Amino acid sequence: MTETLGQPSSFSVFLKRFVAFMGRAGFGLFVVAAIAIALVATTFIGLMLAVAAGFLTLAYHLGRGSRSGRQPDDPNTLDAHRTPDGWVIERHGANWR
């Protein structure tokens, strides 16, 4: 009986190999799933940023961003524009003191 203790049975060898294979396969599936989830999340975030940028551009052109020809309600509003010497800040309109 002591002679058979050192010899593993074919079923136990098969079971050990099967468990080792399942461990490797499970880890591989986990890595593939993590990569897929990261890819989907990155794509979703990129699309959301692109949509937000589109909405901001549209709102800028439709709203207060298009100030050509519009006078502000407050005469104390400052107007800044770039000149060859640098930035100049003036009161908006001709009636400034």
VENVEN-V668073 format. One record per backbone hydrogen bond with DSSP energy under -0.5 kcal/mol. CO is the residue of the C=O (numbers start at 1). NH is the residue of the N-H. Records with the same first field share a line. If there is no record, write none. Layout:
CO->NH  NH
//
This chain:
1->4
2->5
6->8
9->13
10->14
11->15
12->16
13->17
14->18
15->19
16->20
17->21
18->22
19->23
20->24
21->25
22->26
23->27
24->28
25->29
26->30
27->31
28->32
29->33
30->34
31->35
32->36
33->37
34->38
35->39
36->40
37->41
38->42
39->43
40->44
41->45
42->46
43->47
44->48
45->49
46->50
47->51
48->52
49->53
50->54
51->55
52->56
53->57
54->58
55->59
56->60
57->61
58->62
59->63
60->65
63->66
65->67
67->70
73->75
74->77
77->92
79->90
81->88
83->86
86->83
88->81  90
90->79
94->96
//
